[in-house]
């Protein structure tokens, strides 16, 4: 099975589709399709992730590659990759994720 997440960020006007597949031994393949040039660059660099990439803040390869690709610190894509992988690996309930459908950030003032 695969897990997919669509990231829509009206502030930057870009949309990204992330597809993650469990490839065993705590590793996932990562496919990223994006209109954003910086995220497209990240897609070329990030083809797989392991448990350290998905659970550790320090020396996190996903965030390191995002930084090297020119993503801003406000970009939701790196966190979306991790959330998608967590669903794929059963670390977040797939049925709950599909029921709730989204994680939201609302500017209130």
N, C-alpha and C positions, 0 to 999 in steps of 0.2 A: 504494500500500500504506500501511497505518498501523502504528504500533507502540503497544503498550499495556503499562502497568506497573500492578500493584496494590500499594499500600502498606498493610501491616497493622502497626499498632503497638499491641501489647497494653497497654503502659503507659498510653496515653491512650484506648484502646478504640475508636479511629476507624479506618475503612477508607477509602481513596481510590483511585479508578481514574483514571489519566492516559492520554489518547489523544493521540498526536502524529502529524501528517501533514506530509510534505515538500511545501512549496508553491513551491519553486524559489528560486534565487539565495541559497542558504544560509539560508533562512527556513523556519520550521515553524509550523503552527497548533497550538494547545494547547487541549485540552478537559479539564477537571478535574471529576470528580463525587465529592463527599465528604460524609460525615456531620458533619465538623468545621465549625463556623461560621466559624472563621478561614480555613480552606482554601477554603471556599465563597466567602468574600470575595475571596481571591486569584484564584479562578477567574473572577470578574467583571472583574478588572483585567488578567489575563494571557491574551490570546487568541492572541498570536504571540510568537515569540522569533527572534532573529537570531544569527549566529555569535559576536558579542561577548558576548551573553547566555549562550552555551553554552561559552565558552572562557576568559573573563576573570574574575578574582577581583575586581578593582577596578571600581567603578561598574557592578556587575552588576545589571541590571534585575530579574532573577528574585529575587535575594536582597533587593533594595530593596523590591519589592512584597510579598514575604513578610513583611518586617519591618513595613511599613505595615499589613498585614492582621492583625497580631497573632500571627503564628506565633512559637513559641519558637525559640531558636537550636538546640535539639535536634531539631526537626522534620525528618523524612526527606523530606518532599514536595519541597522545592526541588531537592535532589540527585537525586531520582527523576525529576523533570521533565527535568533535564539528561541523565541516563543514557538515558532513553527517547528523547530527541531524538538523542543520539549513535547509538543503534541505527538510528533512522529514516534518518539521514543517512549511514549506512555507516561511521561513525567507530568503532563497536564492532561486531564481527561479529554479525549477527542469529542465525546458526546456533549460534555459541558461547553467546550470551546465552540462547537458548532451551534449549540443552543443559544449561547450568549452572543455569538457572531462577531463581536468587536471589543477592542480595548479602546477607551476614549480619553482624549486630553481636551478639556474645555477651558478656554480662556474666560474668566468670569469678571475681570475688571481691568 
